[in-house]
């Protein structure tokens, strides 16, 4: 019994630390975004399979790179300014108020995403195909992560509400089990040019944060009506209570990712990359 419990704990840790959106979720977002790009961005479109496959690379780097983990989230509701509707998005200003250690500990997802977007733009300008693929895959991952509501809250994995394991139950278990329905209900892509990338990113992080409470309530509701067991009935109810929000977030993630690919290409001068 002791070893079985240890295995379950390790399984939860691995699932919540390594594969956000279950890996398959990242692939859905990346593929949908690339399919919506204009034909002129043929280099990205022709490498769709590669980018889908490597959209989980940042998760795999966590075990080797100690700086990687904090790039995947921001506990945005840790900041008092956010809680009163006046979020500070300038990293230097936040560090001046809270200190560098706190800002780093709360996650640097938005600023890291800007860095990756800028690097993708440079790679396109320089026609550096290897770098284009590397940063395009990374961008897909970080944009996808930001649209997972639990990557934008202090109550990560239910640690503050006694809902341990909720992260994996939502982003892996029910996503993978209902992938076909999810793919059938994502919305068409409408690409826009992103003028202020950091503001754009904080906007979708804020939106994601607003959905986190829905996931927590759905988890409690499903557990109540499943006899307090994480059984088939639990997961059926959990999905029923969260699927429409999930359709919305996947659609937005794909649209926002496509818009950022498009923005990098425009800022690079619309290069024709062979």
N, C-alpha and C positions, 0 to 999 in steps of 0.2 A: 504493500500500500504506500509506503514511504517513497519508493522509487517511482511509482505511478504518479504520485503527486508532484514529485520533482520534474518528471517529464512534462506534465501539463503546464507547470510554471515556466519551464524553458520554452515550450511551444508558444506560449503567450508572449514571452519576451522577444523571441525571434520574429514572430509575426508582426509585432508592433514596432520593432526597431528596424527591420530590414526592408519590408516590402509594402510601402504605402500604396493605397488603392489596389493592393493585391497583385501588383505587377500587370495583370491583365487589364486592370482599370487604366493604368498609364498608357497601355497600348491602344485602348479604345480612344482615349483623348487625343493622343498623338496622331493616330490614323485619321480621325475625323478632321483635325485641324489641317493636316497636309492636303487632304482631299479638297478642302475649301480654298486653297491657295490659287492665285491666277496661274495660267499656263506659262507665263514668262518666268516663273520661279521653278523652272523644270529641274534644276539640280536637286532641290529639296524634294520635289515630287518623285523623282526617279529613285531617290534613296529612302523612300518611305519605310520599306521593310527594315532596313538597317536602323533607322531612327526609332522605330517602334521597339525593336529588340533592345536597343541601348538606352531607352528612356528610363530604365531602372538602374543604370550604372552608378549614379550618385549614392543610392542606397547601399550598393555593394562596396563602396569606398569607405563606408563608416567604420568598418572593422580595422582598416589600415590607416586611415587619416583621422587623427583626433580633432581636427578643425571642421570636419564635414558635418557632424551631427546637428550643430546649431544652425546650419544653413537651410534646414528643412521645415522650420516652424517659426512662429512668433507668438509668444503669449501676450497678445496685444492688450488684453484686459488687465494686465498687471499694472499698466500705466494709468495714473489718476486722470490724466488729460483725456484719454480715450473714454473713460467711464463717465465723463461729463460732456462728451461730444466735441472735444477740442484736441484731437490727436496731433501730437508733434511728429512729423515724419522725417525731420532732419536728424540724422544719427548723432552728429556732433553735439547738437543741442540736448538730446536725450542723455548722452554721456555726461554732459555738464551738470545735469540735474540729478541723475541716478547713479552715475559712475559706470565706467567701462565694464566692470565685472557683471553688474546687473543686466546691462543691455545685451551683453554677449550671452549670458545665461538664459535670458528670455527669448533668445533666438534672433537671427539676423536674416531671415528669409527675404524680406523685401529688398534690402540693400544688396544682398548677394544676387538676387534675380536681376537687378539693374546692372551689376558687374558682368554677368553672363551675357545679357543683351548687348552691352557695349562691346564685349569681346567678339560676339557673333558679327556685329557690324564691321569691326576691324577686319575680321577674317574674310568677310565678303568683299570688302574693299581691296584686300590684298590677294584675292583669288586663291586663298589657302584652303584647299578642299578638305584636308584632314581636320583643320581647326573648325571649319564650318560644321562638319558632321559632329565633332566633339561638343561644341557649344550649343548646337541645335538640339542634340539629345539631352544635354543638361538642362537647357531651358524648358524643354517639354516636361521634365521631371519636376522642376521647382514650381512651374505654373500649376501643374497638376496637384502638387502637395498643398499649395495655397488654397485650392478650391475644396479641399477636404476640411470641413469645419473644425475638426478636432486638432488641426495643425495651427489653429489661431486662438487657442484658449489656454488659460492657466490650469484648468482642470483636465490636464492631459491624462487620457486613459482612465478617467473616472476616479483619480486618486483623492479628490476632495469630497466626493459624494458617495464613496463606497461602491463604485461601479467598476471595479478593476476588470480589465479585459475588454471593455466596451470598444476600445479603439480597433482591436482586431476583429471583434464580432461584426462591427459595422463595415470597415473598409476592406476586409478580406472575405469573411464568411458569407455575408449576404450579397456582396458584390459579385463574387465568383459564382455563387449559386443562381444568380438572377441576371447573368451577363446578357443572355439573349434578349430578354425583355428590356434591359437597359439600352442596348444598342438600337432596338427598334423604336425607342422613344426620345432619342436625342434630337435636338432641333437643328435646322440648317444653319450654316455658318454665314455671318455677315461681317466681313472684315472692315476694320476701321484703322486709320493711321493714329498712332499713339503720340500725342504731343509732349506730355509730361509723364515719363515712364514711372517715376516713383509714386506720383499721385495716383496713377492708374492702378499700380500694384496694391497700394494701401486701400484703395476703394474696394478691390475684390477680396482682400483680406478681411476688411470690415464686414462685408456682406457675408462671407463665410462664417465669421464669428457669430453673426446673428442667428445662424441655423444650428449652432452647437446645442442649444437648449432643447431643440426639437428632438435631436438624437438621444439625449439623456432621458427625456420624458418617454420616448418610444421604447427605450430599453426597459425602463421600470414598468411600463404598461404591459409589454410583452411578457416580462417575467411574472407579473401578477396573474395573467391569464393562461400561463403555461404550467401552473402548479409549482412555480418557483424553480423551474428546471430549464436549463439551456438545451431544449429538445427541439424536435422538428416544428412543433406548434409555436414555440418561442420565436424561431427564425422566420416563420411565416408571418407572424404578427409584426415582428420588428421591421421586416421589409414592407409590409402593407402600410405601416405608419411613416415610413421614411422615403419610399420610392419616388414620390413626386418631387420632393426636394432634391433627391439624388439625380433625377433626370435633368433638373434645372442646373445643378452644379456641374454635371458633366458637359452639358451644352455650353455653359458659360466658360468652362475651362478650355474647351476646344476652340471656341470663338476668340478668347483672349490670347491663347497661344498662337493661333493663326495671325491675329493682329500684330503680335510682337515679331513674328517671323517677317511679316510684310513690312513692318516699320524698320527693322534692321536692313532689309533689302533696299527700301527707299532711301534711308540715310546713307547707305553705302554707294548710292548713285545708280541703282537699278542695274547692277552688273550682270552680264550674260556669262554665267558660269557653266563651262562645258564639263 
